[in-house]
C-alpha cells in the first residue's frame, strides 16, 4: 500500500511540474533589409534629369552632346559572400532618370547577415528572361524590342543631341538590346546581354541584423563612348537597333560602365 501511495505521489508531482513549466518562444531575428541605389555620372560629374537638354558633355571622340533620355534595365542581382556563398536576389529594376524613385530598388528575396565582397548584375535580360510581353510594367513604358530583330525587351535607351561634323545639331538614339543580322538572306538573332562582377575593392562590406544597408551601383555614362572602342556619333547615331555591328560594340563598351559605389547603413 505504501508503494502505491509513493508512486501516485511521484506521478502527481511530475504532472504538477509539467504544468508549471514556462515555454519561452524562440525569438526570430529580423532579416536585414538591403536596397540598391543606381547613380549616374559622366566621368565623375553627377547626372540627373535636371541636366536633360541643357548640360553639355564632351565624349572621348571630342564630340559635344547633351542627354535627353536615359533608361536601362538591370536584372538577376547576386551578392557574393567572403566564404564563396552566392545570394541570388533575382528580379529586375528598370531605371529611368526622369523618375527619381526608379533609381532605388529593394529585392523581395531575403538576405542573410554576413560579410560580402561585391555584387553581380546582368545588364538587360538573359535568354531565359527576355520573353516578349512577359512583364506588364515594361510593356506599359514601351520597352519592347521589335520582334523582327529578336523580340523581348530593350536593355537601354540613351538619347540626346550632338554637334555633327558639319556643325549641325543632330539627334542620337543609342538603343541597346538583342543583336540581329542577315545571313544568306535570313535574319538571325543573338543574345546581347552581359554579366558583370562588381567588386568592393575596399575590403568588403557587412550586412547586419537590424540594419538597412543601401548598396550603391554607379554608371559612368561616358564609358559607353570610349572603352574599349572610341564611339563616333557621326557614324553611329541612328537606326542602331537593327545594326548588328553597333549592338556588339555597345556590348563591349558596356562592360566598363558600372562599378561598386560603396554602402550606407542605417538602423531599422
MOKADA-V752763 format. One record per residue. N is the residue number from 0. SS is DSSP state (hx for helix, st for strand, lp for the rest). Layout:
BEGIN
n=N ss=SS
n=N ss=SS
END
This chain:
BEGIN
n=0 ss=lp
n=1 ss=hx
n=2 ss=hx
n=3 ss=hx
n=4 ss=hx
n=5 ss=hx
n=6 ss=hx
n=7 ss=hx
n=8 ss=hx
n=9 ss=hx
n=10 ss=hx
n=11 ss=hx
n=12 ss=hx
n=13 ss=hx
n=14 ss=hx
n=15 ss=hx
n=16 ss=hx
n=17 ss=hx
n=18 ss=hx
n=19 ss=hx
n=20 ss=lp
n=21 ss=lp
n=22 ss=lp
n=23 ss=lp
n=24 ss=lp
n=25 ss=lp
n=26 ss=lp
n=27 ss=lp
n=28 ss=lp
n=29 ss=lp
n=30 ss=lp
n=31 ss=st
n=32 ss=st
n=33 ss=st
n=34 ss=st
n=35 ss=st
n=36 ss=st
n=37 ss=st
n=38 ss=st
n=39 ss=st
n=40 ss=st
n=41 ss=st
n=42 ss=lp
n=43 ss=lp
n=44 ss=st
n=45 ss=st
n=46 ss=lp
n=47 ss=lp
n=48 ss=hx
n=49 ss=hx
n=50 ss=hx
n=51 ss=lp
n=52 ss=lp
n=53 ss=lp
n=54 ss=lp
n=55 ss=lp
n=56 ss=st
n=57 ss=st
n=58 ss=lp
n=59 ss=lp
n=60 ss=lp
n=61 ss=lp
n=62 ss=lp
n=63 ss=st
n=64 ss=st
n=65 ss=lp
n=66 ss=lp
n=67 ss=lp
n=68 ss=st
n=69 ss=st
n=70 ss=st
n=71 ss=st
n=72 ss=st
n=73 ss=st
n=74 ss=st
n=75 ss=st
n=76 ss=st
n=77 ss=st
n=78 ss=st
n=79 ss=st
n=80 ss=st
n=81 ss=lp
n=82 ss=lp
n=83 ss=lp
n=84 ss=lp
n=85 ss=st
n=86 ss=st
n=87 ss=st
n=88 ss=st
n=89 ss=st
n=90 ss=st
n=91 ss=st
n=92 ss=st
n=93 ss=st
n=94 ss=st
n=95 ss=st
n=96 ss=lp
n=97 ss=lp
n=98 ss=lp
n=99 ss=hx
n=100 ss=hx
n=101 ss=hx
n=102 ss=hx
n=103 ss=st
n=104 ss=st
n=105 ss=lp
n=106 ss=lp
n=107 ss=lp
n=108 ss=lp
n=109 ss=lp
n=110 ss=st
n=111 ss=lp
n=112 ss=lp
n=113 ss=st
n=114 ss=st
n=115 ss=st
n=116 ss=st
n=117 ss=st
n=118 ss=st
n=119 ss=st
n=120 ss=st
n=121 ss=st
n=122 ss=st
n=123 ss=lp
n=124 ss=lp
n=125 ss=lp
n=126 ss=lp
n=127 ss=lp
n=128 ss=lp
n=129 ss=lp
n=130 ss=lp
n=131 ss=lp
n=132 ss=lp
n=133 ss=lp
n=134 ss=lp
n=135 ss=hx
n=136 ss=hx
n=137 ss=hx
n=138 ss=hx
n=139 ss=lp
n=140 ss=lp
n=141 ss=lp
n=142 ss=lp
n=143 ss=st
n=144 ss=lp
n=145 ss=lp
n=146 ss=hx
n=147 ss=hx
n=148 ss=hx
n=149 ss=lp
n=150 ss=lp
n=151 ss=lp
n=152 ss=st
n=153 ss=lp
n=154 ss=lp
n=155 ss=st
n=156 ss=st
n=157 ss=st
n=158 ss=st
n=159 ss=st
n=160 ss=st
n=161 ss=st
n=162 ss=st
n=163 ss=lp
n=164 ss=lp
n=165 ss=lp
n=166 ss=lp
n=167 ss=lp
n=168 ss=st
n=169 ss=st
n=170 ss=st
n=171 ss=st
n=172 ss=st
n=173 ss=st
n=174 ss=st
n=175 ss=st
n=176 ss=lp
n=177 ss=lp
n=178 ss=st
n=179 ss=st
n=180 ss=st
n=181 ss=st
n=182 ss=st
n=183 ss=lp
n=184 ss=lp
n=185 ss=st
n=186 ss=st
n=187 ss=st
n=188 ss=st
n=189 ss=st
n=190 ss=lp
n=191 ss=lp
n=192 ss=lp
n=193 ss=st
n=194 ss=st
n=195 ss=st
n=196 ss=st
n=197 ss=st
n=198 ss=st
n=199 ss=lp
n=200 ss=lp
n=201 ss=lp
n=202 ss=lp
n=203 ss=lp
n=204 ss=st
n=205 ss=st
n=206 ss=st
n=207 ss=lp
n=208 ss=lp
n=209 ss=lp
n=210 ss=st
n=211 ss=st
n=212 ss=st
n=213 ss=st
n=214 ss=st
n=215 ss=st
n=216 ss=st
n=217 ss=st
n=218 ss=st
n=219 ss=st
n=220 ss=hx
n=221 ss=hx
n=222 ss=hx
n=223 ss=hx
n=224 ss=hx
n=225 ss=lp
n=226 ss=lp
n=227 ss=lp
n=228 ss=lp
n=229 ss=lp
n=230 ss=lp
n=231 ss=lp
n=232 ss=lp
n=233 ss=lp
n=234 ss=lp
n=235 ss=lp
n=236 ss=lp
n=237 ss=lp
n=238 ss=lp
n=239 ss=lp
n=240 ss=lp
n=241 ss=lp
n=242 ss=lp
n=243 ss=hx
n=244 ss=hx
n=245 ss=hx
n=246 ss=hx
n=247 ss=hx
n=248 ss=hx
n=249 ss=hx
n=250 ss=hx
n=251 ss=hx
n=252 ss=hx
n=253 ss=hx
n=254 ss=hx
n=255 ss=hx
n=256 ss=lp
n=257 ss=st
n=258 ss=st
n=259 ss=st
n=260 ss=st
n=261 ss=st
n=262 ss=st
n=263 ss=st
n=264 ss=st
n=265 ss=st
n=266 ss=st
n=267 ss=lp
END
